[in-house]
């Protein structure tokens, strides 16, 4: 029985280390660079959609170039949503950093 208890402790320790590898800290430099790029992408996509609505004509050589750009923007937005679900946050009530995936998910839902 002692071995079973040790195995369970070791297994739970492995889960914590795997989860801690997945969760991104809110103050990460990589995350800040990502958000800067995300904001640039948001600005570009807003101008892009206005341009397509105003100037896209049926007589252009490549009629669907804007679909490729739209897929690129949608991919960036999807990655950003996923990153939000994997980023820790500071609880306003306790002031502690929350790194539990289920609590992070509930915050965004």
N, C-alpha and C positions, 0 to 999 in steps of 0.2 A: 504494500500500500504506500509505503514511503516513496517508492520509485514513481508511482502514478502521480502523486502530488508534485514531485519535482518536474515531471514531464509537463504537467499543466502549467506550472509556473514558468518554465522555459518557453513554452509555446505562447503564452500571453506576452512574455517579454519580446518575443520575435514579432508579434503583431504590433506592439507599440513601436518598435523600431521601424517597421515597414510603413506604418501610418505616418510616423514623424518624417520619413523620407519623402512622402507624397505631399504633405502640407507645406505650403510656401509661406514664409514669414512676410508680414505686411510691409516691413521696412526693407525688403530685398531690393538691391540695386537693379537686378535683372527685371523685377516686376515694375519698378519705376520706369525703366527704359521701355518696357512693353506698353505701359499706359501712355507714355509720350507718343509712341508709334500709333497706338490705338486712337488717340485724339487727332493726330494728323490724318489717319485713315477716315475718321468721322467727318472731318472738314472736307477732305477730298471727295468723299462719297456724296456729301450734300451738294457740292458744286457740280459733281459729275451728273447727278440725276437732273438737275436744272438744265445743264447743257444738253443732255439727251432729249429732254422734253422740248427744248426750244429749237435745236438745230439738227436733230436726226432726220434725215430724208431717206426715202426709199431708193433713191438713185445712187447712193454711195456704193463703192465697190464691195466692201465688207459690211453687210447689213447687220451682222450680229456681233461685232466687236465689243459692244457694250454689255452683252451677256457674259462674256469672259470676265470683264472688269467687275460686274455685279457679283459673280460667283466668288471672285477674290475678296471683295468686301464682306460678303456673307460669311466666308470662311474665317476672316479676321474677327468678326463679331461673335461667331460661335466659339472660337478659341478663348475670347475674352470672358464669355459666360462660364466656360469650364474653369478658367483660372479663378474666377470669383468663388466658385464652389470649393476650390482647393487652397484658398488663402485664409490664414488665421485672422482673427480680429480681437480687439480689446473690448471686453464686456463693459458697458456703461455703468451697470450697477455695482459690480465688484471691482472693476479696474484691472482684472486679470486677463491675460491673453488666452483666448479659447482656441484650442487646436483639435477639438473633437469634430470629426467629419459630420456626424449627425447634427450637431448644434450649428455648425457652419451652414449646412444645407437648410435647416429650419429658418435660419436668419434670412436667407434669400428667397424662401418660398413664402 
